[in-house]
Amino acid sequence: MKKCKKMIAPILISVIIILYYVLYFGILMALLGGIWKYVLGIVPLLFGCVMIKVCAERIKEIKEGEEDDLSKY
């Protein structure tokens, strides 16, 4: 149960950041036209993929018991 509580923060932060990027770039896509609309559609998709990967790695670290990853530096 203790590990589940430690997973809430990384998941919540990842969701908030992904929603921010989608909203921000969605507004930009609505304002701009042409090829910029497609370029700005790819950017939040890439950022979202990176955030999901980072969140998955952090959850894996928490499950393995490596809660304080700064201690190894």
Helices and strands as residue ranges (DSSP letters): H 2-31, H 35-63, G 69-72
